[in-house]
């Protein structure tokens, strides 16, 4: 989990390199937020499932893949 300053450093480096980038931030998430197995984590402040944001992240992944592989058709299930 990066701090805001760490994100700024990475963003500045990507900009300097002329890289077209995107950053998606999901509120209320921690590590493993896409894994249903993390729903019962003994450390939910570090690892925890977030179903709504897991869905958002999956949709963002599919959009990204369609952008770089326009020949993709249909959607895969998580």
N, C-alpha and C positions, 0 to 999 in steps of 0.2 A: 504494500500500500504506500503510494508515494505521497509526499507532502505537497502542498501547493507550490512551494519553492522548487522542489524537484521537478514537478510538472513544467513549470516555467522554463527551467533550464533545458529540458528535453525539447519543448516546443520551440525555443529559440534556436537550438541546434538544428532541428528539422527545417525551420524556416531558412536559416543560413545556407543549408545544403540544397535549398530549392525543392524540397520534397512536399508533395501534396499529401496532407495528412488530415486525419479526423480523430477526435477524442470524444468518447462517450463516457459520461459519468452517471452513475446510478445511485440515487440517494438510498440511504438505509441498508447499504450492502457492505459485506466484509468478504474475506476469502471464501471460496467455494459456494458463492451465492447461486450458482447454476446447478449445483448437485443436490438432488433430493436427499441423498445420504447424510448431508450436513444438517438436516433438520433436527437431528437428535444429538448435536455436538455437545460435549461436556464444556466447551468454551464458545458459546454462541456469540460472544463479543469479538471473536477472532474468525470463526468458521460458522457460517449459518446460511441456510437456504432461503432465498427470497423469490417465490414463484413468479410474481408479477415482473420483477426485473430480469429474471431468468428468461422469460418470454420475450421481453424487450431486447435483451442481448442476442437471443437466437434470431429474432427478426432482423436486427442490425447485421448479424453475420451473413444471413441470406442475402440481404441487400448488397453488402460488400462483395460477396462472391458473384452475384449477378452483374455487378459493375465491372469486375475484372474478367469475368467469363460470360460475356453476353449471350453465348450460345446455350447457357443453362436454361432449361425450361422445367416447369413444375417446381415443387418444393419437397425437400426431404423433411422427415420428422426428426425431432431431437432424440 
